[in-house]
Amino acid sequence: MRKIIVVDDNEDILEIIKLILEGYDYEVITLADGGLLFNSIREFKPDLILLDIMLGNMDGRELCKAIRENDQTKDIPIIFVSASHNLSDPFMTMDSNVDFLAKPFDINDLIDKVAMTLSAA
C-alpha cells in the first residue's frame, strides 16, 4: 500500500483528502502543523507528500525547499495543493518532482494526479 502525508492547516480539507485517498487504498496520515512534517516523514516513510502552500505561520514552499535539501527526503514527490498560487509561479516549475493541484479540486483530478505522480516515482 502506498503511503501519503497530507499537510494543510484546514482540518476539513485534511479530512476530505484522507477519506478520498483511503477510498482508493492509499495509507494516509494528515498534519495540520508543518512543523511536524520531518518527524512524520522519518516514522511513516511516505511515497508522496501533498502540501498546502499557505500553512498558517509557515510557507509550504519553504518546507518543500527543506525537504529537497535533505538527503533522506529529497526524492519524495510533492504535490502542492493550494487555492492561492498557480503553475506560473517559478517555484512550481523548477523541480520535476513537484506538481500542483489547484483548490478547489475535482476528486478525479486529485486521484489521477496522485496515481500519475506515484507511478512516475
Protein Blocks (a to p, Z undefined) as FASTA:
>chain_A
ZZdddddfbfklmmmmmmmmmmnopacdddfbfklmmmmmmmnopabdcddfbgojacfk
lmmmmmmmpmklmmpccddddfkbcfklmklmmpmkbccddddddfklmmmmmmmmmmmZ
Z
